[in-house]
C-alpha cells in the first residue's frame, strides 16, 4: 500500500502519526518503569526520547525551542 503514496505524503504520515505515537509510548514506558523501580538510566533515557520528539515537532511547526 505504501507504494501508492507519494514520497512527500509518506513522510508527512510518518511525521504526523508514527513519531508522536512512538514518543508517547516511550514516555509511558519510562514513567511506568520509574514508578516501579525508581529513576534509572533506562527510564530517564526513555523520558528524554519522548521529550526529544515533542521538541522536534514543536520546532518543525515553527515554535520556539525550550532552553
Secondary structure, 3 states (H helix, E strand, C coil): CHHHCCHHHHHHHHHHHHHHHHHHHHHHHHHHHHHHHCCCHHHHHHHHHHHHHHHHHHHHHCCCCCC
